[in-house]
Amino acid sequence: MKISLKLQINGIMCLILSLLCLTVCADKAMAQPEPGNALWRSLIVPGWGHHYADRDNWRRGQFHLAADVVLIAGWIGLNTRSNRLEDQSITLANLRAGVDLDNKDRSFRLIIGDFDDLKAYNDHQLRSRNWNRLIDDIPDNRWDWSSSEDRRRYRQLRADSDNVRQQIPAVISLMVVNRVVSGISSYLHARNLYELPEVRLEPVDAGSVRGLKTTVRFQF
């Protein structure tokens, strides 16, 4: 009778302890951040997912956020510099070669950097038998550089603009990589930070001692 009563008491105590633990875990699960929400936040703004998952410890997210700010500033800087160099080349061509490049395509803008005037270009194409590359001799297509130095200066400005612009895709790629890495990191952080403990009940029968053993396993 005593053994049966003791078994019942032990079972009730284990059951109460287990229910209490499960209640605490359920409350914690309701309050914990969703890993998926952390992921899409960091894909939009690197570091936002880390701040969402753990506002008291989002140092990793701060690094991703700082990197994104630097990359955006670099993208703006490169784009601004490339446009400025291109504008300078257009202005130089207008002042020193007498041609308006605002409505001209890239091919035409490159051609005037290689030849002193339209006649020199067309003569070269005729000698090379490239009749399909001839440019109509009309006022809008004519240019005439004041000096070879001006033409070389124009060509250098064009080359510098293109070189700067070619760096922009690399910066954009780094921005994408930073977002992906930040998203994965914040997802794992949110998933692991609040992982629920494992609760397990096992019967115990060790001679005169009988009851239930409760095992609560936390992961850190």
C-alpha positions in Angstrom: 0.0 0.0 0.0 2.8 2.4 0.9 4.7 1.5 -2.3 1.5 2.1 -4.4 0.9 5.4 -2.7 4.5 6.5 -3.2 4.4 5.5 -6.8 1.2 7.6 -7.3 2.8 10.6 -5.6 6.0 10.3 -7.6 3.9 10.0 -10.8 1.8 13.0 -9.9 4.9 15.1 -9.1 6.6 14.1 -12.4 3.4 14.9 -14.3 3.0 18.3 -12.6 6.7 19.1 -13.3 6.4 18.0 -16.9 3.2 20.1 -17.5 4.9 23.1 -15.9 7.9 22.7 -18.1 5.7 22.3 -21.2 3.7 25.4 -20.2 6.8 27.5 -19.9 8.1 26.1 -23.3 4.8 26.9 -25.0 4.8 30.5 -23.7 8.4 30.8 -24.9 7.5 29.4 -28.3 4.7 31.9 -28.7 7.1 34.8 -28.0 10.0 33.6 -30.0 10.8 35.2 -33.4 10.1 33.2 -36.5 13.2 32.1 -38.4 11.4 32.8 -41.7 10.6 36.4 -40.6 14.3 36.9 -39.7 15.3 35.6 -43.1 13.2 38.0 -45.2 14.1 40.9 -43.1 17.8 40.4 -43.6 17.2 39.9 -47.3 15.7 43.4 -47.5 18.0 45.1 -45.0 21.1 43.2 -43.9 21.2 43.0 -40.1 17.5 43.6 -39.6 16.8 39.9 -39.1 19.4 39.7 -36.4 17.9 42.7 -34.6 14.5 41.1 -34.9 15.7 37.7 -33.5 17.7 39.1 -30.6 17.8 42.8 -30.0 20.2 42.4 -27.1 22.8 40.6 -29.1 22.8 41.4 -32.8 26.5 42.3 -33.3 26.7 40.0 -36.3 23.8 41.9 -37.8 25.6 45.2 -37.2 28.5 44.1 -39.3 26.2 43.1 -42.2 24.3 46.4 -41.9 27.6 48.4 -41.9 28.9 46.5 -44.9 25.6 47.2 -46.8 26.0 51.0 -46.0 29.5 51.0 -47.3 28.5 49.1 -50.5 25.6 51.4 -51.2 27.8 54.4 -50.7 30.3 52.8 -53.1 27.7 52.1 -55.7 26.4 55.7 -55.5 30.0 57.0 -55.7 30.9 54.9 -58.8 27.7 55.7 -60.6 28.1 59.4 -59.9 31.7 59.5 -61.0 30.9 57.5 -64.2 28.1 59.9 -65.1 30.3 62.9 -64.4 33.1 61.7 -66.6 30.6 61.0 -69.4 29.1 64.4 -69.1 32.6 66.0 -69.3 33.3 64.0 -72.5 30.0 65.2 -74.1 30.8 68.8 -73.2 34.3 68.5 -74.5 33.0 67.1 -77.8 30.5 69.8 -78.1 33.0 72.6 -77.5 36.1 71.3 -79.2 34.6 69.1 -82.0 31.4 70.9 -82.7 29.1 67.9 -82.4 26.1 67.3 -80.1 26.2 63.8 -78.6 23.0 63.9 -76.6 21.1 61.9 -79.2 23.9 59.7 -80.4 24.4 56.1 -79.6 27.5 54.5 -78.0 29.0 53.5 -81.3 29.0 57.0 -82.7 30.5 58.3 -79.4 33.4 55.9 -79.7 34.0 56.6 -83.3 34.6 60.3 -82.8 37.3 59.5 -80.3 39.3 57.6 -83.0 39.1 60.0 -85.9 39.7 63.8 -86.2 36.6 64.4 -88.4 33.8 62.7 -90.3 35.8 62.8 -93.6 38.7 60.9 -92.1 36.4 58.3 -90.8 34.5 57.7 -94.0 37.8 57.7 -96.0 39.1 55.0 -93.7 36.0 52.9 -94.2 36.1 53.3 -98.0 39.8 52.1 -98.1 38.8 49.1 -95.9 35.8 48.4 -98.1 33.4 48.7 -95.2 30.7 50.5 -97.1 28.0 49.4 -94.7 29.8 51.4 -91.9 29.8 54.7 -93.7 28.1 57.6 -91.8 25.9 60.0 -93.7 27.6 63.3 -94.3 24.9 65.6 -92.8 25.4 68.5 -90.3 24.2 66.5 -87.3 26.9 63.8 -88.0 29.8 66.1 -88.6 32.6 66.7 -86.1 36.0 68.3 -86.4 38.4 68.2 -83.5 40.4 71.4 -82.8 43.4 69.4 -82.0 44.6 65.8 -81.6 45.1 66.5 -77.9 41.5 67.4 -77.5 40.5 64.2 -79.2 42.8 62.1 -77.0 41.4 63.9 -73.9 37.9 63.0 -75.0 38.9 59.4 -75.6 40.5 59.2 -72.1 37.4 60.6 -70.5 35.3 58.0 -72.3 37.6 55.2 -71.2 37.7 56.3 -67.6 33.9 56.5 -67.5 33.6 52.9 -68.9 36.2 51.6 -66.5 34.3 53.1 -63.5 31.0 51.8 -64.7 32.3 48.3 -65.2 33.0 48.1 -61.4 29.3 48.7 -60.5 28.2 45.1 -61.2 30.8 43.8 -58.8 29.5 46.1 -56.1 25.9 45.0 -56.7 27.0 41.3 -56.6 28.6 41.9 -53.2 25.4 43.6 -52.0 23.4 40.5 -53.0 25.9 38.2 -51.3 25.8 40.2 -48.1 22.1 40.0 -48.0 22.0 36.2 -48.6 24.7 35.6 -46.0 22.9 37.9 -43.5 19.6 36.2 -44.2 21.0 32.7 -43.6 22.8 33.8 -40.5 19.7 35.4 -39.0 17.6 32.4 -39.9 19.9 30.0 -38.1 20.3 32.4 -35.2 16.5 32.7 -34.7 16.1 29.0 -35.0 18.9 28.0 -32.6 18.5 30.8 -30.0 15.1 29.7 -28.8 15.1 26.0 -29.5 12.7 24.3 -27.2 14.0 21.8 -24.6 13.3 18.1 -25.0 11.0 16.6 -22.3 11.0 12.9 -21.8 9.2 10.6 -19.2 10.6 7.2 -18.3 9.4 4.6 -15.8 11.7 3.8 -13.0 11.7 0.4 -11.2 14.7 0.0 -8.9 13.6 -2.5 -6.3 11.7 -0.6 -3.7 11.9 2.6 -5.6 9.3 3.0 -8.4 8.0 6.0 -10.2 8.6 8.1 -13.3 11.8 9.9 -14.3 11.5 13.2 -16.1 14.4 14.3 -18.3 14.5 17.9 -19.6 17.2 18.5 -22.2 18.3 22.0 -23.2 20.4 22.8 -26.2 22.8 25.7 -26.2 
